[in-house]
Structures are given as structure tokens and as C-alpha cells.
């Protein structure tokens, strides 16, 4: 029996990701999923071409019979014919199941949920907004992302009590409690870590020069470590409401860096994303650029009206 391994070369050629600068047509020993076949070939070799062979997957059996009949198979990246959607992990029972598809259906996910200006973050000579030293604002996610992420949390509905006692944590104690829902509670932990890896980490490594997650190296007398996906212990969506928890007391985040993403548009109240630059309060950073596991002091202003929802990773 002839066996052909599903090697990396096949996936590279068909996806085109590693061949973006090499255009052409390749003669390959294996094709799968979607392909074009002349009807005359099927009629001519109807007795030889088959999908069924003992102990062989249908696509492998098909390609083996083509090779034995002397029929060449080709892959071309000269034209973009479209791409396939992977339905295996699509769970219609979830609230907004498209949100969960960042790993399995990346192209659709990016078209729906990445901010239209995300790519502009990496333009040469771009000046990034800084409300205070070492704090950066980036266009990251689309409005649809924010709306659907909120809907997922509200559909789950089990917001924490905002007490120091928190049974979700290994030690059962939260030093700076908030009303929140952990990503793991709604099945988004793996997806959120992937978002940090693919879309947040490139921004972090761009502005905090010298600290990298993706290679092991010595930087400023400390060793950087490879984490794939990035290590983030606290991943949650926090809700601020005037009648519940209007603000968060100043504290130190035990993290290399912290990401806060505003999910809804403020209606009123002092919000750092709507306060004019001339009125912004200073914030304090204790050296997130210089070494890992530093502590940044996080100020907060009370909410006087409306709700505020933020996904947080640290």
C-alpha cells in the first residue's frame, strides 16, 4: 500500500501563506477538500478512480488512484478562488458563536471583529496616542465585537459579587474585587489568549521595545521567556455601574502589561476615553518598560451614570 504523509509542504502550497511572493502552478501528489476535475477525466477513468480503499481515508484513496492512473494533480495560487470555512467547532447553542471562531475561521473573524484601522497601527512613522507616559491607545476591535462580547456576558449573567472572597480564584481571595465575569466562565479563555497572541502582543512588543514573548533572550539583564499563547492569569470582563460599583480604587497591577478594552460608549460621567486631553488626570507607571512583573498604579474615576464594560487581561 502506498502511503503519503500529510506534510507541511502540502498545507503551505494550498494555503499560500508561505508562498505570497512565489506565484505559479505546482504538480502535487495530494489534494483535498475542494478541487476542479474535468468531467471527461472522470468518464475516461471511471473504473480506476475511486474514493474507497481499505483502511485509507477517502481523499487519500482518491489521490492514490489518480497517481496510479497517471493523472497529474496541480495546485495554483495565481488566482484567489476563495477559502473554506471550518464548521467543526461552530456551536449554534452559544450566544454569538461567530465570536468563538478566531482560531478555526480566522479570515471571517478578522473581517467581522478587527477594527478597520488595526493595520494602521504598524505604519511607519505613526504616532500612537498616549494619555499618559507608557500608556497607549490603539484601534483594536470593531463595534460588532464590542456589542456581541457584551451580549455574551449578559446572556451568561453571573456577575461576581464584587467581594474579596472569590471562589473562582485558586486562593479564594481577590485583593481588588470587581463585578466581573471570567473569560473561562463563558468558554472564551482559549480564544482570548489567542487574541492576545495574534493582535495585542504585536502592539505591546512594538511600543515596549526590548520585552518579547516569542523568543528566549536576555534583555536589560533579565531573561525573556517563550509563552505561546501569552501567559495571562486574570482575563475577565468588568462591569461598572453607579448603583453597583461606580469606580475602582487605585491599586497596583501585578503584571508585565495590562490591556483594557472599552466595550461600550460612555453616556456620561468621567471616562478616560472621553475626557479631553487638557482635563486628563495623570497616571503613574512604575517601569513597565524596564523589567517584567512590574507594578503599574491604576487610577479610576467614579461612574455617575450609565454602565461601563471592559475586558481586562493582566
Backbone torsions as a table, in degrees:
resi	resn	phi	psi	omega
1	UNK	NA	135.3	179.1
2	UNK	-86.9	130.0	-179.5
3	UNK	-118.9	131.7	176.0
4	UNK	-118.8	122.6	179.6
5	UNK	-75.4	145.4	175.2
6	UNK	-80.2	78.3	-174.0
7	UNK	-80.3	168.8	-179.8
8	UNK	-63.4	-30.8	-177.3
9	UNK	-60.5	-36.3	-178.5
10	UNK	-66.5	-48.0	-178.2
11	UNK	-66.7	-35.6	177.5
12	UNK	-61.4	-47.1	-175.6
13	UNK	-64.9	-43.9	-175.2
14	UNK	-72.6	-34.9	-178.4
15	UNK	-78.9	-30.9	-179.2
16	UNK	78.6	-1.5	-175.1
17	UNK	-65.9	-32.2	-178.8
18	UNK	-99.3	6.6	-176.6
19	UNK	-130.2	31.0	-175.2
20	UNK	-65.0	-22.4	179.8
21	UNK	-103.2	1.9	179.9
22	UNK	-122.0	108.9	-177.8
23	UNK	-107.2	138.9	178.8
24	UNK	167.7	-164.6	-179.7
25	UNK	-125.8	131.5	-176.8
26	UNK	-118.7	139.7	172.6
27	UNK	-85.3	119.5	-173.6
28	UNK	-124.8	156.7	179.8
29	UNK	-87.8	-6.1	-173.8
30	UNK	-150.6	136.1	172.9
31	UNK	-135.1	159.2	-178.0
32	UNK	-157.9	167.6	174.1
33	UNK	72.0	-75.3	-177.5
34	UNK	-134.4	131.5	179.3
35	UNK	-157.5	160.4	178.5
36	UNK	-104.8	132.1	-179.9
37	UNK	-131.5	132.1	174.6
38	UNK	-65.4	133.5	179.3
39	UNK	-62.3	-30.1	179.4
40	UNK	-64.9	-32.9	177.7
41	UNK	-66.9	-43.0	179.9
42	UNK	-64.7	-38.8	179.0
43	UNK	-68.5	-41.1	-176.5
44	UNK	-68.3	-37.3	-175.3
45	UNK	-112.5	30.9	-175.7
46	UNK	-58.9	-29.9	-179.5
47	UNK	-85.8	-10.6	-176.1
48	UNK	-108.6	-34.2	-177.1
49	UNK	-85.4	125.6	-176.1
50	UNK	-145.9	155.1	174.3
51	UNK	-100.5	-5.0	-170.7
52	UNK	-116.7	117.7	172.9
53	UNK	-146.9	147.0	-177.5
54	UNK	-59.8	132.9	173.1
55	UNK	60.9	26.7	179.0
56	UNK	-132.2	136.7	176.3
57	UNK	-61.7	150.7	-177.3
58	UNK	-55.0	-43.3	-178.6
59	UNK	-67.8	-36.4	177.2
60	UNK	-67.3	-40.6	178.7
61	UNK	-64.5	-41.2	179.4
62	UNK	-60.3	-48.4	-177.9
63	UNK	-67.9	-36.3	177.8
64	UNK	-62.9	-41.3	179.3
65	UNK	-67.6	-33.4	176.0
66	UNK	-65.6	-42.8	179.7
67	UNK	-63.9	-42.3	-179.5
68	UNK	-65.3	-28.6	178.7
69	UNK	-86.0	-1.7	179.3
70	UNK	76.8	24.4	-180.0
71	UNK	-96.3	123.0	-178.7
72	UNK	-79.4	145.6	174.1
73	UNK	-115.6	141.4	-175.8
74	UNK	-132.4	151.8	173.4
75	UNK	-123.7	135.1	-179.5
76	UNK	-128.1	138.8	172.1
77	UNK	-118.4	21.8	-179.8
78	UNK	-74.5	-21.6	178.6
79	UNK	-133.9	148.6	175.8
80	UNK	-95.2	104.6	-178.3
81	UNK	-88.4	-5.8	-175.1
82	UNK	120.8	-170.4	178.3
83	UNK	-147.9	165.3	-176.6
84	UNK	-92.5	148.1	173.4
85	UNK	-100.4	133.8	178.9
86	UNK	-91.4	110.2	-176.1
87	UNK	-91.2	-0.8	-169.0
88	UNK	-62.8	-37.5	-176.7
89	UNK	-99.4	6.5	-176.4
90	UNK	-77.2	115.7	-175.2
91	UNK	-111.7	105.0	-176.0
92	UNK	-71.1	-11.9	179.3
93	UNK	-78.6	-14.1	-179.6
94	UNK	-82.3	152.0	171.6
95	UNK	-71.2	122.6	-177.3
96	UNK	50.8	68.5	-177.9
97	UNK	-61.3	-21.9	178.5
98	UNK	-60.2	-31.2	-179.2
99	UNK	-59.7	-32.1	-174.9
100	UNK	-80.3	-2.4	-170.6
101	UNK	-94.7	17.7	-176.5
102	UNK	-62.6	-27.4	-179.3
103	UNK	-90.0	-45.7	-171.5
104	UNK	-86.2	-25.5	-180.0
105	UNK	-136.5	70.7	-170.5
106	UNK	-64.0	-43.0	-175.0
107	UNK	-63.6	-45.4	178.3
108	UNK	-64.7	-40.5	-178.6
109	UNK	-62.8	-46.0	-179.2
110	UNK	-63.7	-38.8	179.7
111	UNK	-64.4	-33.0	-177.8
112	UNK	-85.2	-39.6	-162.7
113	UNK	-116.6	-17.4	175.5
114	UNK	-77.4	144.6	176.7
115	UNK	-62.6	139.4	179.6
116	UNK	-56.5	-26.3	-178.1
117	UNK	-98.9	11.6	-176.2
118	UNK	-56.9	-45.0	-177.3
119	UNK	-62.6	-25.1	-179.5
120	UNK	-66.7	-19.5	177.9
121	UNK	-57.9	-26.8	-173.0
122	UNK	-103.9	11.1	177.7
123	UNK	-69.5	145.6	179.0
124	UNK	-61.9	140.6	175.6
125	UNK	64.0	19.8	177.5
126	UNK	-77.1	135.8	176.4
127	UNK	-95.4	118.3	-178.3
128	UNK	-86.4	140.4	179.9
129	UNK	-66.8	134.9	178.3
130	UNK	-132.0	107.4	176.5
131	UNK	-69.1	-23.7	175.2
132	UNK	-161.1	168.2	-175.6
133	UNK	-56.5	134.3	176.0
134	UNK	65.9	16.7	171.7
135	UNK	-120.5	126.9	-172.9
136	UNK	-122.6	145.0	173.4
137	UNK	-109.9	132.5	178.9
138	UNK	-132.9	144.3	165.2
139	UNK	-70.2	121.5	-172.1
140	UNK	-124.3	-57.0	-174.2
141	UNK	-121.4	157.5	-178.6
142	UNK	-80.8	168.5	177.0
143	UNK	-63.8	-36.2	178.5
144	UNK	-61.9	-40.4	176.5
145	UNK	-56.0	-48.2	-176.8
146	UNK	-63.3	-45.9	-178.3
147	UNK	-62.2	-45.4	-175.6
148	UNK	-75.8	-32.2	176.7
149	UNK	-65.0	-41.2	175.7
150	UNK	-61.7	-44.9	-178.2
151	UNK	-60.2	-37.9	177.9
152	UNK	-62.5	-44.6	-179.2
153	UNK	-67.6	-42.6	-179.4
154	UNK	-67.6	-35.3	177.6
155	UNK	-65.5	-37.1	176.2
156	UNK	-69.3	-49.4	167.0
157	UNK	76.3	-3.2	-175.1
158	UNK	-94.5	72.8	178.6
159	UNK	-72.9	142.0	-179.3
160	UNK	-66.8	163.9	-175.7
161	UNK	-77.6	-12.9	-178.9
162	UNK	78.3	22.8	179.0
163	UNK	-100.3	165.4	176.1
164	UNK	-66.1	-29.9	177.3
165	UNK	-79.4	123.2	-178.2
166	UNK	-142.3	104.4	-176.7
167	UNK	-69.6	-12.0	178.8
168	UNK	-74.8	-20.0	-177.7
169	UNK	-91.4	150.4	-178.4
170	UNK	-55.7	-41.7	179.8
171	UNK	-88.8	-7.8	179.0
172	UNK	75.1	10.6	-177.5
173	UNK	-131.7	133.7	176.3
174	UNK	-117.5	117.7	-175.9
175	UNK	-68.9	-37.8	-179.3
176	UNK	-123.7	82.8	-172.8
177	UNK	-73.0	148.6	174.1
178	UNK	-137.7	165.0	170.4
179	UNK	-82.4	109.0	-171.8
180	UNK	-149.8	169.4	171.9
181	UNK	-129.8	127.1	179.1
182	UNK	-73.5	146.5	177.0
183	UNK	-57.5	-35.7	-178.8
184	UNK	-64.8	-26.2	-178.8
185	UNK	-70.3	-25.1	179.9
186	UNK	-111.8	15.1	176.4
187	UNK	73.6	25.8	-177.2
188	UNK	-113.5	9.4	-177.5
189	UNK	-61.9	-50.2	-178.1
190	UNK	-63.8	-41.1	-179.8
191	UNK	-66.6	-40.3	-179.3
192	UNK	-65.9	-41.2	176.8
193	UNK	-63.1	-34.8	176.7
194	UNK	-67.5	-38.5	176.2
195	UNK	-62.3	-42.6	176.9
196	UNK	-60.2	-41.6	-178.2
197	UNK	-67.3	-48.2	-170.4
198	UNK	-84.3	-33.1	-169.4
199	UNK	-120.5	-27.5	-179.4
200	UNK	-93.5	-44.9	-177.0
201	UNK	-57.2	-41.8	176.9
202	UNK	-58.7	-34.4	177.3
203	UNK	-69.8	-44.5	-179.8
204	UNK	-61.3	-44.6	-178.2
205	UNK	-70.2	-22.8	179.3
206	UNK	-75.2	-41.5	-174.4
207	UNK	-94.1	-31.6	175.4
208	UNK	-98.0	78.9	-172.0
209	UNK	-67.1	131.3	175.6
210	UNK	105.6	-8.6	176.3
211	UNK	-117.8	117.3	-175.7
212	UNK	-124.0	146.3	175.0
213	UNK	-95.7	-26.4	-164.2
214	UNK	-93.9	0.5	175.8
215	UNK	-140.9	156.9	175.6
216	UNK	-96.3	117.8	-176.7
217	UNK	-157.8	163.3	176.6
218	UNK	-95.1	123.1	-179.7
219	UNK	-133.0	120.8	178.0
220	UNK	51.5	45.7	174.8
221	UNK	70.6	15.1	171.6
222	UNK	-130.9	158.4	-178.0
223	UNK	-94.4	123.5	172.0
224	UNK	-79.3	150.5	-175.0
225	UNK	-123.9	147.9	179.6
226	UNK	-82.0	122.8	175.3
227	UNK	-132.7	120.3	-178.8
228	UNK	-139.2	103.9	2.7
229	UNK	-74.9	174.9	178.3
230	UNK	-56.9	147.4	177.4
231	UNK	-81.3	122.2	176.1
232	UNK	-141.6	112.5	-173.3
233	UNK	-79.2	-40.7	-176.3
234	UNK	-108.3	109.6	178.9
235	UNK	-131.0	113.7	-173.4
236	UNK	-158.9	165.7	171.0
237	UNK	-108.9	124.5	-178.9
238	UNK	-104.4	145.1	179.5
239	UNK	-120.4	126.8	174.8
240	UNK	-109.5	127.6	177.6
241	UNK	-136.6	143.6	-178.9
242	UNK	-58.4	-34.9	-177.8
243	UNK	-91.3	5.5	-174.2
244	UNK	-127.1	-78.2	175.2
245	UNK	-136.2	97.3	-174.4
246	UNK	-77.5	-18.3	-176.2
247	UNK	-157.0	176.1	178.7
248	UNK	-127.7	128.4	-177.4
249	UNK	-65.4	151.4	177.6
250	UNK	-57.3	138.2	-176.9
251	UNK	-156.3	175.4	178.0
252	UNK	-109.0	127.3	175.7
253	UNK	-85.8	122.7	177.1
254	UNK	-83.5	78.4	-175.0
255	UNK	-155.9	158.9	173.4
256	UNK	-69.6	-45.6	171.6
257	UNK	-152.1	158.0	-179.8
258	UNK	-123.7	138.7	175.5
259	UNK	-113.7	130.1	171.8
260	UNK	-119.5	127.8	-178.9
261	UNK	-122.1	116.0	179.9
262	UNK	-73.2	123.5	-177.2
263	UNK	-92.8	-26.9	-179.8
264	UNK	-127.2	165.9	-177.3
265	UNK	-89.7	127.3	-178.7
266	UNK	-67.4	141.3	177.0
267	UNK	-94.7	-40.1	177.3
268	UNK	-162.0	179.0	-177.0
269	UNK	90.7	158.2	-179.2
270	UNK	-76.5	112.7	-179.2
271	UNK	-124.6	132.2	-175.7
272	UNK	-62.4	-18.1	-179.4
273	UNK	-90.9	-4.7	-179.5
274	UNK	-124.6	-5.7	-179.1
275	UNK	-79.6	131.7	178.5
276	UNK	-57.3	152.5	-176.8
277	UNK	-57.7	-35.7	-177.8
278	UNK	-69.1	-17.7	-177.1
279	UNK	-107.0	-0.1	-176.1
280	UNK	-69.3	141.7	177.3
281	UNK	-82.7	146.6	178.7
282	UNK	-67.7	147.1	173.4
283	UNK	-119.9	159.9	-172.1
284	UNK	-114.9	132.1	175.6
285	UNK	-125.7	127.8	-176.3
286	UNK	-100.6	39.6	168.4
287	UNK	101.3	38.8	-179.3
288	UNK	-64.2	-19.5	179.0
289	UNK	-77.6	-26.3	-164.3
290	UNK	-91.7	-28.5	-177.1
291	UNK	-158.4	156.7	178.3
292	UNK	-76.2	164.4	179.1
293	UNK	55.6	47.5	174.5
294	UNK	-95.2	178.9	-173.0
295	UNK	-128.7	119.8	-179.8
296	UNK	-106.2	130.2	179.2
297	UNK	-77.8	126.3	-175.4
298	UNK	-108.6	110.1	175.4
299	UNK	-82.4	164.5	179.0
300	UNK	-150.0	152.2	176.6
301	UNK	-120.2	144.1	-174.2
302	UNK	-70.6	148.6	173.5
303	UNK	-86.4	128.5	178.1
304	UNK	-102.3	-17.8	177.0
305	UNK	-162.1	155.7	178.0
306	UNK	72.0	169.6	177.9
307	UNK	-101.2	158.5	175.7
308	UNK	-136.8	128.0	-179.9
309	UNK	-122.1	132.9	-176.9
310	UNK	-138.7	125.2	166.2
311	UNK	-79.7	136.4	-174.4
312	UNK	-127.2	138.7	173.5
313	UNK	-134.3	133.4	178.2
314	UNK	-154.3	NA	NA
